Amino acid sequence: MHASDKPASPSVRVEVASGRDARGVPVHRGWAPMGGRHRWMEPFVLVLLAGGSAHGYAVTAQLEELGITGGAVDVGQVYRTLRDLEAAGQVSSTWSTRDVGPQRRDYELTDAGYGALDEWAAVMKERARLVAEFDARYLEWVARPRRPGRGEPRT
């Protein structure tokens, strides 16, 4: 199911963005550009659950495949994120009804979760724009002829 297939209910207020910039692009609460990568957990958990319900270890495995933490994914952090998203009404969970093996809690997005995912998509697009802008200016600086007193590009 796609985020646009399940719009947020008009009565559900999604609190992902703390405000909007002059162009109306959502600005995420507390996600400082120099912040830790742990802030990446929330949007990636949401986008992974948009592909269908999953249990926590499956989400953890997918996060490791994506390499978002630069190392092993903290399973506890994944479950804390899932609990926080559930407390915010963006994720719901049910115990699986498996005949074999231990019971697992399956998580899926709610309407509010799809709304939050749409907000995160706007935030990520803006972050990507800023990174591309930085990269373009950096490459412009590296390509400049060397001038005394202006800083030398590293090669």
Chimera marker file (.cmm) of the C-alpha trace (Angstrom):
<marker_set name="trace">
<marker id="1" x="0.000" y="0.000" z="0.000" r="1" g="1" b="0" radius="0.5"/>
<marker id="2" x="1.300" y="3.476" z="-0.852" r="1" g="1" b="0" radius="0.5"/>
<marker id="3" x="1.178" y="6.489" z="1.449" r="1" g="1" b="0" radius="0.5"/>
<marker id="4" x="-1.263" y="8.205" z="-0.888" r="1" g="1" b="0" radius="0.5"/>
<marker id="5" x="-3.596" y="5.187" z="-0.681" r="1" g="1" b="0" radius="0.5"/>
<marker id="6" x="-4.231" y="5.805" z="3.028" r="1" g="1" b="0" radius="0.5"/>
<marker id="7" x="-4.562" y="9.541" z="3.678" r="1" g="1" b="0" radius="0.5"/>
<marker id="8" x="-4.509" y="10.759" z="7.242" r="1" g="1" b="0" radius="0.5"/>
<marker id="9" x="-7.938" y="11.271" z="8.711" r="1" g="1" b="0" radius="0.5"/>
<marker id="10" x="-8.857" y="14.968" z="8.927" r="1" g="1" b="0" radius="0.5"/>
<marker id="11" x="-9.421" y="14.539" z="12.669" r="1" g="1" b="0" radius="0.5"/>
<marker id="12" x="-5.923" y="13.087" z="13.182" r="1" g="1" b="0" radius="0.5"/>
<marker id="13" x="-3.213" y="15.686" z="13.798" r="1" g="1" b="0" radius="0.5"/>
<marker id="14" x="0.236" y="14.462" z="12.806" r="1" g="1" b="0" radius="0.5"/>
<marker id="15" x="2.941" y="16.066" z="14.963" r="1" g="1" b="0" radius="0.5"/>
<marker id="16" x="6.003" y="15.228" z="12.865" r="1" g="1" b="0" radius="0.5"/>
<marker id="17" x="6.832" y="18.768" z="11.784" r="1" g="1" b="0" radius="0.5"/>
<marker id="18" x="7.404" y="21.530" z="14.304" r="1" g="1" b="0" radius="0.5"/>
<marker id="19" x="6.580" y="24.135" z="11.723" r="1" g="1" b="0" radius="0.5"/>
<marker id="20" x="6.993" y="25.055" z="8.083" r="1" g="1" b="0" radius="0.5"/>
<marker id="21" x="9.521" y="27.232" z="6.356" r="1" g="1" b="0" radius="0.5"/>
<marker id="22" x="8.656" y="30.229" z="4.143" r="1" g="1" b="0" radius="0.5"/>
<marker id="23" x="7.865" y="27.885" z="1.234" r="1" g="1" b="0" radius="0.5"/>
<marker id="24" x="5.621" y="25.654" z="3.321" r="1" g="1" b="0" radius="0.5"/>
<marker id="25" x="8.095" y="22.753" z="3.582" r="1" g="1" b="0" radius="0.5"/>
<marker id="26" x="7.787" y="20.898" z="6.906" r="1" g="1" b="0" radius="0.5"/>
<marker id="27" x="10.669" y="21.426" z="9.320" r="1" g="1" b="0" radius="0.5"/>
<marker id="28" x="11.093" y="18.437" z="11.591" r="1" g="1" b="0" radius="0.5"/>
<marker id="29" x="11.168" y="18.870" z="15.341" r="1" g="1" b="0" radius="0.5"/>
<marker id="30" x="14.629" y="18.531" z="16.788" r="1" g="1" b="0" radius="0.5"/>
<marker id="31" x="16.258" y="16.975" z="13.756" r="1" g="1" b="0" radius="0.5"/>
<marker id="32" x="19.342" y="19.131" z="13.667" r="1" g="1" b="0" radius="0.5"/>
<marker id="33" x="21.614" y="18.734" z="10.646" r="1" g="1" b="0" radius="0.5"/>
<marker id="34" x="24.444" y="17.709" z="12.990" r="1" g="1" b="0" radius="0.5"/>
<marker id="35" x="22.190" y="15.456" z="15.083" r="1" g="1" b="0" radius="0.5"/>
<marker id="36" x="22.904" y="11.786" z="15.581" r="1" g="1" b="0" radius="0.5"/>
<marker id="37" x="21.831" y="9.211" z="13.074" r="1" g="1" b="0" radius="0.5"/>
<marker id="38" x="19.332" y="7.838" z="15.590" r="1" g="1" b="0" radius="0.5"/>
<marker id="39" x="16.872" y="10.423" z="14.241" r="1" g="1" b="0" radius="0.5"/>
<marker id="40" x="16.888" y="8.483" z="10.973" r="1" g="1" b="0" radius="0.5"/>
<marker id="41" x="15.234" y="5.535" z="12.704" r="1" g="1" b="0" radius="0.5"/>
<marker id="42" x="11.719" y="6.995" z="12.828" r="1" g="1" b="0" radius="0.5"/>
<marker id="43" x="11.257" y="7.815" z="9.118" r="1" g="1" b="0" radius="0.5"/>
<marker id="44" x="12.879" y="4.569" z="8.001" r="1" g="1" b="0" radius="0.5"/>
<marker id="45" x="10.709" y="2.459" z="10.305" r="1" g="1" b="0" radius="0.5"/>
<marker id="46" x="7.651" y="4.233" z="8.903" r="1" g="1" b="0" radius="0.5"/>
<marker id="47" x="8.668" y="3.729" z="5.292" r="1" g="1" b="0" radius="0.5"/>
<marker id="48" x="9.488" y="0.061" z="5.894" r="1" g="1" b="0" radius="0.5"/>
<marker id="49" x="6.093" y="-0.509" z="7.503" r="1" g="1" b="0" radius="0.5"/>
<marker id="50" x="4.414" y="1.187" z="4.523" r="1" g="1" b="0" radius="0.5"/>
<marker id="51" x="5.364" y="-1.984" z="2.625" r="1" g="1" b="0" radius="0.5"/>
<marker id="52" x="3.171" y="-4.042" z="4.961" r="1" g="1" b="0" radius="0.5"/>
<marker id="53" x="3.051" y="-5.222" z="8.536" r="1" g="1" b="0" radius="0.5"/>
<marker id="54" x="6.213" y="-6.655" z="10.058" r="1" g="1" b="0" radius="0.5"/>
<marker id="55" x="7.591" y="-7.724" z="13.402" r="1" g="1" b="0" radius="0.5"/>
<marker id="56" x="10.442" y="-5.860" z="15.097" r="1" g="1" b="0" radius="0.5"/>
<marker id="57" x="13.257" y="-8.214" z="14.122" r="1" g="1" b="0" radius="0.5"/>
<marker id="58" x="12.189" y="-8.079" z="10.468" r="1" g="1" b="0" radius="0.5"/>
<marker id="59" x="12.283" y="-4.269" z="10.631" r="1" g="1" b="0" radius="0.5"/>
<marker id="60" x="15.721" y="-4.475" z="12.267" r="1" g="1" b="0" radius="0.5"/>
<marker id="61" x="17.021" y="-6.750" z="9.487" r="1" g="1" b="0" radius="0.5"/>
<marker id="62" x="15.751" y="-4.359" z="6.817" r="1" g="1" b="0" radius="0.5"/>
<marker id="63" x="17.366" y="-1.392" z="8.583" r="1" g="1" b="0" radius="0.5"/>
<marker id="64" x="20.682" y="-3.272" z="8.675" r="1" g="1" b="0" radius="0.5"/>
<marker id="65" x="20.383" y="-3.981" z="4.935" r="1" g="1" b="0" radius="0.5"/>
<marker id="66" x="19.926" y="-0.248" z="4.341" r="1" g="1" b="0" radius="0.5"/>
<marker id="67" x="22.977" y="0.556" z="6.470" r="1" g="1" b="0" radius="0.5"/>
<marker id="68" x="21.404" y="3.612" z="8.111" r="1" g="1" b="0" radius="0.5"/>
<marker id="69" x="23.406" y="3.366" z="11.334" r="1" g="1" b="0" radius="0.5"/>
<marker id="70" x="26.873" y="2.768" z="9.918" r="1" g="1" b="0" radius="0.5"/>
<marker id="71" x="27.070" y="-0.454" z="11.954" r="1" g="1" b="0" radius="0.5"/>
<marker id="72" x="24.843" y="-2.906" z="13.751" r="1" g="1" b="0" radius="0.5"/>
<marker id="73" x="21.320" y="-1.671" z="14.369" r="1" g="1" b="0" radius="0.5"/>
<marker id="74" x="20.414" y="-1.355" z="18.048" r="1" g="1" b="0" radius="0.5"/>
<marker id="75" x="17.434" y="-3.709" z="18.419" r="1" g="1" b="0" radius="0.5"/>
<marker id="76" x="16.371" y="-1.907" z="21.591" r="1" g="1" b="0" radius="0.5"/>
<marker id="77" x="16.283" y="1.379" z="19.699" r="1" g="1" b="0" radius="0.5"/>
<marker id="78" x="14.081" y="-0.186" z="17.021" r="1" g="1" b="0" radius="0.5"/>
<marker id="79" x="11.597" y="-1.402" z="19.640" r="1" g="1" b="0" radius="0.5"/>
<marker id="80" x="11.685" y="1.961" z="21.465" r="1" g="1" b="0" radius="0.5"/>
<marker id="81" x="10.936" y="3.667" z="18.164" r="1" g="1" b="0" radius="0.5"/>
<marker id="82" x="8.073" y="1.250" z="17.464" r="1" g="1" b="0" radius="0.5"/>
<marker id="83" x="6.623" y="1.879" z="20.949" r="1" g="1" b="0" radius="0.5"/>
<marker id="84" x="6.979" y="5.655" z="20.518" r="1" g="1" b="0" radius="0.5"/>
<marker id="85" x="5.270" y="5.500" z="17.118" r="1" g="1" b="0" radius="0.5"/>
<marker id="86" x="2.497" y="3.382" z="18.612" r="1" g="1" b="0" radius="0.5"/>
<marker id="87" x="2.069" y="5.839" z="21.500" r="1" g="1" b="0" radius="0.5"/>
<marker id="88" x="1.808" y="8.630" z="18.917" r="1" g="1" b="0" radius="0.5"/>
<marker id="89" x="-0.924" y="6.696" z="17.089" r="1" g="1" b="0" radius="0.5"/>
<marker id="90" x="1.171" y="6.254" z="13.950" r="1" g="1" b="0" radius="0.5"/>
<marker id="91" x="1.637" y="2.487" z="14.339" r="1" g="1" b="0" radius="0.5"/>
<marker id="92" x="-0.613" y="-0.221" z="15.727" r="1" g="1" b="0" radius="0.5"/>
<marker id="93" x="0.422" y="-3.680" z="16.835" r="1" g="1" b="0" radius="0.5"/>
<marker id="94" x="-1.144" y="-7.079" z="17.347" r="1" g="1" b="0" radius="0.5"/>
<marker id="95" x="0.216" y="-10.390" z="18.542" r="1" g="1" b="0" radius="0.5"/>
<marker id="96" x="0.669" y="-12.855" z="15.700" r="1" g="1" b="0" radius="0.5"/>
<marker id="97" x="-1.311" y="-16.074" z="15.775" r="1" g="1" b="0" radius="0.5"/>
<marker id="98" x="1.487" y="-18.453" z="14.834" r="1" g="1" b="0" radius="0.5"/>
<marker id="99" x="1.118" y="-22.166" z="15.537" r="1" g="1" b="0" radius="0.5"/>
<marker id="100" x="4.868" y="-22.780" z="15.662" r="1" g="1" b="0" radius="0.5"/>
<marker id="101" x="7.554" y="-20.775" z="17.433" r="1" g="1" b="0" radius="0.5"/>
<marker id="102" x="7.299" y="-17.811" z="19.754" r="1" g="1" b="0" radius="0.5"/>
<marker id="103" x="4.531" y="-15.273" z="19.353" r="1" g="1" b="0" radius="0.5"/>
<marker id="104" x="5.580" y="-12.020" z="17.721" r="1" g="1" b="0" radius="0.5"/>
<marker id="105" x="4.126" y="-8.566" z="17.791" r="1" g="1" b="0" radius="0.5"/>
<marker id="106" x="3.309" y="-7.395" z="14.267" r="1" g="1" b="0" radius="0.5"/>
<marker id="107" x="3.345" y="-3.656" z="13.569" r="1" g="1" b="0" radius="0.5"/>
<marker id="108" x="1.524" y="-1.743" z="10.858" r="1" g="1" b="0" radius="0.5"/>
<marker id="109" x="0.952" y="1.888" z="9.944" r="1" g="1" b="0" radius="0.5"/>
<marker id="110" x="-2.226" y="3.683" z="10.915" r="1" g="1" b="0" radius="0.5"/>
<marker id="111" x="-3.791" y="6.527" z="8.946" r="1" g="1" b="0" radius="0.5"/>
<marker id="112" x="-1.798" y="8.923" z="11.144" r="1" g="1" b="0" radius="0.5"/>
<marker id="113" x="1.339" y="6.910" z="10.313" r="1" g="1" b="0" radius="0.5"/>
<marker id="114" x="0.769" y="7.378" z="6.593" r="1" g="1" b="0" radius="0.5"/>
<marker id="115" x="0.308" y="11.097" z="7.249" r="1" g="1" b="0" radius="0.5"/>
<marker id="116" x="3.558" y="11.184" z="9.233" r="1" g="1" b="0" radius="0.5"/>
<marker id="117" x="5.294" y="9.320" z="6.409" r="1" g="1" b="0" radius="0.5"/>
<marker id="118" x="4.139" y="11.987" z="3.944" r="1" g="1" b="0" radius="0.5"/>
<marker id="119" x="5.544" y="14.666" z="6.281" r="1" g="1" b="0" radius="0.5"/>
<marker id="120" x="8.855" y="12.809" z="6.569" r="1" g="1" b="0" radius="0.5"/>
<marker id="121" x="9.034" y="12.525" z="2.764" r="1" g="1" b="0" radius="0.5"/>
<marker id="122" x="8.875" y="16.321" z="2.521" r="1" g="1" b="0" radius="0.5"/>
<marker id="123" x="11.553" y="16.668" z="5.222" r="1" g="1" b="0" radius="0.5"/>
<marker id="124" x="13.816" y="14.138" z="3.473" r="1" g="1" b="0" radius="0.5"/>
<marker id="125" x="13.394" y="15.886" z="0.120" r="1" g="1" b="0" radius="0.5"/>
<marker id="126" x="14.477" y="19.153" z="1.711" r="1" g="1" b="0" radius="0.5"/>
<marker id="127" x="17.475" y="17.446" z="3.361" r="1" g="1" b="0" radius="0.5"/>
<marker id="128" x="18.417" y="15.945" z="-0.016" r="1" g="1" b="0" radius="0.5"/>
<marker id="129" x="18.183" y="19.396" z="-1.618" r="1" g="1" b="0" radius="0.5"/>
<marker id="130" x="20.457" y="20.866" z="1.053" r="1" g="1" b="0" radius="0.5"/>
<marker id="131" x="23.004" y="18.054" z="0.664" r="1" g="1" b="0" radius="0.5"/>
<marker id="132" x="22.981" y="18.519" z="-3.120" r="1" g="1" b="0" radius="0.5"/>
<marker id="133" x="23.488" y="22.274" z="-2.658" r="1" g="1" b="0" radius="0.5"/>
<marker id="134" x="26.398" y="21.660" z="-0.291" r="1" g="1" b="0" radius="0.5"/>
<marker id="135" x="27.927" y="19.133" z="-2.685" r="1" g="1" b="0" radius="0.5"/>
<marker id="136" x="27.627" y="21.481" z="-5.675" r="1" g="1" b="0" radius="0.5"/>
<marker id="137" x="29.298" y="24.327" z="-3.794" r="1" g="1" b="0" radius="0.5"/>
<marker id="138" x="31.991" y="22.032" z="-2.462" r="1" g="1" b="0" radius="0.5"/>
<marker id="139" x="32.779" y="20.749" z="-5.957" r="1" g="1" b="0" radius="0.5"/>
<marker id="140" x="32.831" y="24.332" z="-7.223" r="1" g="1" b="0" radius="0.5"/>
<marker id="141" x="35.361" y="25.223" z="-4.509" r="1" g="1" b="0" radius="0.5"/>
<marker id="142" x="37.535" y="22.180" z="-5.244" r="1" g="1" b="0" radius="0.5"/>
<marker id="143" x="37.610" y="23.058" z="-8.958" r="1" g="1" b="0" radius="0.5"/>
<marker id="144" x="38.738" y="26.673" z="-8.357" r="1" g="1" b="0" radius="0.5"/>
<marker id="145" x="42.282" y="27.634" z="-9.202" r="1" g="1" b="0" radius="0.5"/>
<marker id="146" x="44.404" y="27.899" z="-6.084" r="1" g="1" b="0" radius="0.5"/>
<marker id="147" x="44.819" y="31.427" z="-4.791" r="1" g="1" b="0" radius="0.5"/>
<marker id="148" x="47.030" y="32.546" z="-1.928" r="1" g="1" b="0" radius="0.5"/>
<marker id="149" x="45.143" y="33.217" z="1.296" r="1" g="1" b="0" radius="0.5"/>
<marker id="150" x="41.847" y="31.709" z="0.144" r="1" g="1" b="0" radius="0.5"/>
<marker id="151" x="42.281" y="28.161" z="1.397" r="1" g="1" b="0" radius="0.5"/>
<marker id="152" x="43.629" y="25.395" z="-0.696" r="1" g="1" b="0" radius="0.5"/>
<marker id="153" x="41.300" y="22.677" z="-1.954" r="1" g="1" b="0" radius="0.5"/>
<marker id="154" x="42.302" y="19.217" z="-0.806" r="1" g="1" b="0" radius="0.5"/>
<marker id="155" x="42.883" y="16.598" z="-3.418" r="1" g="1" b="0" radius="0.5"/>
<link id1="1" id2="2" r="1" g="1" b="0" radius="0.2"/>
<link id1="2" id2="3" r="1" g="1" b="0" radius="0.2"/>
<link id1="3" id2="4" r="1" g="1" b="0" radius="0.2"/>
<link id1="4" id2="5" r="1" g="1" b="0" radius="0.2"/>
<link id1="5" id2="6" r="1" g="1" b="0" radius="0.2"/>
<link id1="6" id2="7" r="1" g="1" b="0" radius="0.2"/>
<link id1="7" id2="8" r="1" g="1" b="0" radius="0.2"/>
<link id1="8" id2="9" r="1" g="1" b="0" radius="0.2"/>
<link id1="9" id2="10" r="1" g="1" b="0" radius="0.2"/>
<link id1="10" id2="11" r="1" g="1" b="0" radius="0.2"/>
<link id1="11" id2="12" r="1" g="1" b="0" radius="0.2"/>
<link id1="12" id2="13" r="1" g="1" b="0" radius="0.2"/>
<link id1="13" id2="14" r="1" g="1" b="0" radius="0.2"/>
<link id1="14" id2="15" r="1" g="1" b="0" radius="0.2"/>
<link id1="15" id2="16" r="1" g="1" b="0" radius="0.2"/>
<link id1="16" id2="17" r="1" g="1" b="0" radius="0.2"/>
<link id1="17" id2="18" r="1" g="1" b="0" radius="0.2"/>
<link id1="18" id2="19" r="1" g="1" b="0" radius="0.2"/>
<link id1="19" id2="20" r="1" g="1" b="0" radius="0.2"/>
<link id1="20" id2="21" r="1" g="1" b="0" radius="0.2"/>
<link id1="21" id2="22" r="1" g="1" b="0" radius="0.2"/>
<link id1="22" id2="23" r="1" g="1" b="0" radius="0.2"/>
<link id1="23" id2="24" r="1" g="1" b="0" radius="0.2"/>
<link id1="24" id2="25" r="1" g="1" b="0" radius="0.2"/>
<link id1="25" id2="26" r="1" g="1" b="0" radius="0.2"/>
<link id1="26" id2="27" r="1" g="1" b="0" radius="0.2"/>
<link id1="27" id2="28" r="1" g="1" b="0" radius="0.2"/>
<link id1="28" id2="29" r="1" g="1" b="0" radius="0.2"/>
<link id1="29" id2="30" r="1" g="1" b="0" radius="0.2"/>
<link id1="30" id2="31" r="1" g="1" b="0" radius="0.2"/>
<link id1="31" id2="32" r="1" g="1" b="0" radius="0.2"/>
<link id1="32" id2="33" r="1" g="1" b="0" radius="0.2"/>
<link id1="33" id2="34" r="1" g="1" b="0" radius="0.2"/>
<link id1="34" id2="35" r="1" g="1" b="0" radius="0.2"/>
<link id1="35" id2="36" r="1" g="1" b="0" radius="0.2"/>
<link id1="36" id2="37" r="1" g="1" b="0" radius="0.2"/>
<link id1="37" id2="38" r="1" g="1" b="0" radius="0.2"/>
<link id1="38" id2="39" r="1" g="1" b="0" radius="0.2"/>
<link id1="39" id2="40" r="1" g="1" b="0" radius="0.2"/>
<link id1="40" id2="41" r="1" g="1" b="0" radius="0.2"/>
<link id1="41" id2="42" r="1" g="1" b="0" radius="0.2"/>
<link id1="42" id2="43" r="1" g="1" b="0" radius="0.2"/>
<link id1="43" id2="44" r="1" g="1" b="0" radius="0.2"/>
<link id1="44" id2="45" r="1" g="1" b="0" radius="0.2"/>
<link id1="45" id2="46" r="1" g="1" b="0" radius="0.2"/>
<link id1="46" id2="47" r="1" g="1" b="0" radius="0.2"/>
<link id1="47" id2="48" r="1" g="1" b="0" radius="0.2"/>
<link id1="48" id2="49" r="1" g="1" b="0" radius="0.2"/>
<link id1="49" id2="50" r="1" g="1" b="0" radius="0.2"/>
<link id1="50" id2="51" r="1" g="1" b="0" radius="0.2"/>
<link id1="51" id2="52" r="1" g="1" b="0" radius="0.2"/>
<link id1="52" id2="53" r="1" g="1" b="0" radius="0.2"/>
<link id1="53" id2="54" r="1" g="1" b="0" radius="0.2"/>
<link id1="54" id2="55" r="1" g="1" b="0" radius="0.2"/>
<link id1="55" id2="56" r="1" g="1" b="0" radius="0.2"/>
<link id1="56" id2="57" r="1" g="1" b="0" radius="0.2"/>
<link id1="57" id2="58" r="1" g="1" b="0" radius="0.2"/>
<link id1="58" id2="59" r="1" g="1" b="0" radius="0.2"/>
<link id1="59" id2="60" r="1" g="1" b="0" radius="0.2"/>
<link id1="60" id2="61" r="1" g="1" b="0" radius="0.2"/>
<link id1="61" id2="62" r="1" g="1" b="0" radius="0.2"/>
<link id1="62" id2="63" r="1" g="1" b="0" radius="0.2"/>
<link id1="63" id2="64" r="1" g="1" b="0" radius="0.2"/>
<link id1="64" id2="65" r="1" g="1" b="0" radius="0.2"/>
<link id1="65" id2="66" r="1" g="1" b="0" radius="0.2"/>
<link id1="66" id2="67" r="1" g="1" b="0" radius="0.2"/>
<link id1="67" id2="68" r="1" g="1" b="0" radius="0.2"/>
<link id1="68" id2="69" r="1" g="1" b="0" radius="0.2"/>
<link id1="69" id2="70" r="1" g="1" b="0" radius="0.2"/>
<link id1="70" id2="71" r="1" g="1" b="0" radius="0.2"/>
<link id1="71" id2="72" r="1" g="1" b="0" radius="0.2"/>
<link id1="72" id2="73" r="1" g="1" b="0" radius="0.2"/>
<link id1="73" id2="74" r="1" g="1" b="0" radius="0.2"/>
<link id1="74" id2="75" r="1" g="1" b="0" radius="0.2"/>
<link id1="75" id2="76" r="1" g="1" b="0" radius="0.2"/>
<link id1="76" id2="77" r="1" g="1" b="0" radius="0.2"/>
<link id1="77" id2="78" r="1" g="1" b="0" radius="0.2"/>
<link id1="78" id2="79" r="1" g="1" b="0" radius="0.2"/>
<link id1="79" id2="80" r="1" g="1" b="0" radius="0.2"/>
<link id1="80" id2="81" r="1" g="1" b="0" radius="0.2"/>
<link id1="81" id2="82" r="1" g="1" b="0" radius="0.2"/>
<link id1="82" id2="83" r="1" g="1" b="0" radius="0.2"/>
<link id1="83" id2="84" r="1" g="1" b="0" radius="0.2"/>
<link id1="84" id2="85" r="1" g="1" b="0" radius="0.2"/>
<link id1="85" id2="86" r="1" g="1" b="0" radius="0.2"/>
<link id1="86" id2="87" r="1" g="1" b="0" radius="0.2"/>
<link id1="87" id2="88" r="1" g="1" b="0" radius="0.2"/>
<link id1="88" id2="89" r="1" g="1" b="0" radius="0.2"/>
<link id1="89" id2="90" r="1" g="1" b="0" radius="0.2"/>
<link id1="90" id2="91" r="1" g="1" b="0" radius="0.2"/>
<link id1="91" id2="92" r="1" g="1" b="0" radius="0.2"/>
<link id1="92" id2="93" r="1" g="1" b="0" radius="0.2"/>
<link id1="93" id2="94" r="1" g="1" b="0" radius="0.2"/>
<link id1="94" id2="95" r="1" g="1" b="0" radius="0.2"/>
<link id1="95" id2="96" r="1" g="1" b="0" radius="0.2"/>
<link id1="96" id2="97" r="1" g="1" b="0" radius="0.2"/>
<link id1="97" id2="98" r="1" g="1" b="0" radius="0.2"/>
<link id1="98" id2="99" r="1" g="1" b="0" radius="0.2"/>
<link id1="99" id2="100" r="1" g="1" b="0" radius="0.2"/>
<link id1="100" id2="101" r="1" g="1" b="0" radius="0.2"/>
<link id1="101" id2="102" r="1" g="1" b="0" radius="0.2"/>
<link id1="102" id2="103" r="1" g="1" b="0" radius="0.2"/>
<link id1="103" id2="104" r="1" g="1" b="0" radius="0.2"/>
<link id1="104" id2="105" r="1" g="1" b="0" radius="0.2"/>
<link id1="105" id2="106" r="1" g="1" b="0" radius="0.2"/>
<link id1="106" id2="107" r="1" g="1" b="0" radius="0.2"/>
<link id1="107" id2="108" r="1" g="1" b="0" radius="0.2"/>
<link id1="108" id2="109" r="1" g="1" b="0" radius="0.2"/>
<link id1="109" id2="110" r="1" g="1" b="0" radius="0.2"/>
<link id1="110" id2="111" r="1" g="1" b="0" radius="0.2"/>
<link id1="111" id2="112" r="1" g="1" b="0" radius="0.2"/>
<link id1="112" id2="113" r="1" g="1" b="0" radius="0.2"/>
<link id1="113" id2="114" r="1" g="1" b="0" radius="0.2"/>
<link id1="114" id2="115" r="1" g="1" b="0" radius="0.2"/>
<link id1="115" id2="116" r="1" g="1" b="0" radius="0.2"/>
<link id1="116" id2="117" r="1" g="1" b="0" radius="0.2"/>
<link id1="117" id2="118" r="1" g="1" b="0" radius="0.2"/>
<link id1="118" id2="119" r="1" g="1" b="0" radius="0.2"/>
<link id1="119" id2="120" r="1" g="1" b="0" radius="0.2"/>
<link id1="120" id2="121" r="1" g="1" b="0" radius="0.2"/>
<link id1="121" id2="122" r="1" g="1" b="0" radius="0.2"/>
<link id1="122" id2="123" r="1" g="1" b="0" radius="0.2"/>
<link id1="123" id2="124" r="1" g="1" b="0" radius="0.2"/>
<link id1="124" id2="125" r="1" g="1" b="0" radius="0.2"/>
<link id1="125" id2="126" r="1" g="1" b="0" radius="0.2"/>
<link id1="126" id2="127" r="1" g="1" b="0" radius="0.2"/>
<link id1="127" id2="128" r="1" g="1" b="0" radius="0.2"/>
<link id1="128" id2="129" r="1" g="1" b="0" radius="0.2"/>
<link id1="129" id2="130" r="1" g="1" b="0" radius="0.2"/>
<link id1="130" id2="131" r="1" g="1" b="0" radius="0.2"/>
<link id1="131" id2="132" r="1" g="1" b="0" radius="0.2"/>
<link id1="132" id2="133" r="1" g="1" b="0" radius="0.2"/>
<link id1="133" id2="134" r="1" g="1" b="0" radius="0.2"/>
<link id1="134" id2="135" r="1" g="1" b="0" radius="0.2"/>
<link id1="135" id2="136" r="1" g="1" b="0" radius="0.2"/>
<link id1="136" id2="137" r="1" g="1" b="0" radius="0.2"/>
<link id1="137" id2="138" r="1" g="1" b="0" radius="0.2"/>
<link id1="138" id2="139" r="1" g="1" b="0" radius="0.2"/>
<link id1="139" id2="140" r="1" g="1" b="0" radius="0.2"/>
<link id1="140" id2="141" r="1" g="1" b="0" radius="0.2"/>
<link id1="141" id2="142" r="1" g="1" b="0" radius="0.2"/>
<link id1="142" id2="143" r="1" g="1" b="0" radius="0.2"/>
<link id1="143" id2="144" r="1" g="1" b="0" radius="0.2"/>
<link id1="144" id2="145" r="1" g="1" b="0" radius="0.2"/>
<link id1="145" id2="146" r="1" g="1" b="0" radius="0.2"/>
<link id1="146" id2="147" r="1" g="1" b="0" radius="0.2"/>
<link id1="147" id2="148" r="1" g="1" b="0" radius="0.2"/>
<link id1="148" id2="149" r="1" g="1" b="0" radius="0.2"/>
<link id1="149" id2="150" r="1" g="1" b="0" radius="0.2"/>
<link id1="150" id2="151" r="1" g="1" b="0" radius="0.2"/>
<link id1="151" id2="152" r="1" g="1" b="0" radius="0.2"/>
<link id1="152" id2="153" r="1" g="1" b="0" radius="0.2"/>
<link id1="153" id2="154" r="1" g="1" b="0" radius="0.2"/>
<link id1="154" id2="155" r="1" g="1" b="0" radius="0.2"/>
</marker_set>
